[in-house]
């Protein structure tokens, strides 16, 4: 599963990718192309930023669900050691 989300800079209109765990409401980051400071907010008028926040949230929820499933099925734990 790809854990990166595309974000479109409102200043230079270029797309860049950032990890989903870093994209949260209220987070700030610089555009790698124009170095403009972006503040991510779900109340913004920019639909690209709102979409990025929504996609990042969905990716984080899917990763958490996969981790919970792995833990409760035993796949995430170490194999049972044999004792003599």
N, C-alpha and C positions, 0 to 999 in steps of 0.2 A: 504494500500500500504506500502510495506517495504521500508524504506528510507535509508537502509544500503547497502554498496557496499563491495564486497570481494576484498581484495588486497593481492597479494602474495609477500612476502619479498624476495628480490633477495639474501640476505645473508643466511638465514636459510631455505628458500624454504617453509615456513609455511604460511598458509592462515589466515588472520584476517579480521574483518569487521570494517568499519568506516562509520560514517554518511555522506551522499552524500553532505550535505552543507559544510563539511570540506574539501572535496576532490576537489581541484582546481589546475590549472596550477601554478606551483611555490610554492605550499604549502609544508611544511616540517612536518614530524611526525616520531615518534619512533616506531619501531616494538615492540609489547608487549612481544614477546618471546626472541629476542636476543638483544633488545635495540639499534639496528642499526638505524641511522638517515636516513630516506628516503626522497628524494627530488622528488616531483611529477612534471614531465615535459612531455609535449606531444612530445618532440623531442628525448626522450629516446629510446634506442634499446630494452628495455624490453617490450614485447607485453602485459604482465599482467598489467603493470602500465598504458599503453595506453588504454587498455580495461576498466580499472577502471575509468579513467578520462572520457571516452566516456559515460559509463553507468551512472556515477554521473551527468553528464551534462543532459542526457536524463531524469533522475529522477527529477532533479530540474526544467526542462522545463515542465514536466507533472504536478508537484505540482503547479507551477505558473499558468498553464492553468486551473487547477481545481479551484484555488483561484479566478481567473478572472471570470470564469463561475459562481461560487457561488456568487460573489459580484454583477454581472450584472443581475442575475436572482432573487436576493433578498434573497437568502437562507442564506447568511452570515450576514444579518442585523437582528436587534432585531424585534420582532413582534410589530405590530402597537398597541399603547396603546389606550384604550378607555377613552374618556373624557366625563364628565357629565355636 
